[in-house]
Amino acid sequence: MKRTAPSRKPMSPEMFARTMARKGLTAAPKKTLLSLRIDSDVIEWFREQGAGYQSRINALLRAYMEAHQ
């Protein structure tokens, strides 16, 4: 597990989502249909956020991928 610097607090899921929402969503060049098992409480939270929840999930996954390349 990677340690964070003492001066930096870990980013909560809410903070991460807000950061991504501020950046805006960009369309991916190609999408693939996928069956994916996600914890019920996680998908429920995203659905409660309203229309576009799948795009927001995709944006969060893309940001994670880009941050770890």
LINHU-V266285 format. One record per residue. RES is the residue in one letter. D_LAST is the distance of its C-alpha to the last C-alpha in whole Angstrom. Layout:
BEGIN
RES_D_LAST + RES_D_LAST
END
This chain:
BEGIN
M_16 + K_15 + R_18 + T_18 + A_20 + P_24 + S_24 + R_21 + K_22 + P_19 + M_19 + S_21 + P_20 + E_23 + M_21 + F_18 + A_20 + R_22 + T_19 + M_18 + A_21 + R_22 + K_19 + G_21 + L_20 + T_19 + A_20 + A_17 + P_19 + K_20 + K_20 + T_21 + L_23 + L_22 + S_24 + L_22 + R_24 + I_23 + D_25 + S_28 + D_28 + V_25 + I_26 + E_29 + W_27 + F_25 + R_29 + E_31 + Q_29 + G_30 + A_29 + G_26 + Y_25 + Q_23 + S_21 + R_20 + I_19 + N_17 + A_15 + L_14 + L_12 + R_11 + A_10 + Y_9 + M_6 + E_5 + A_6 + H_4 + Q_0
END
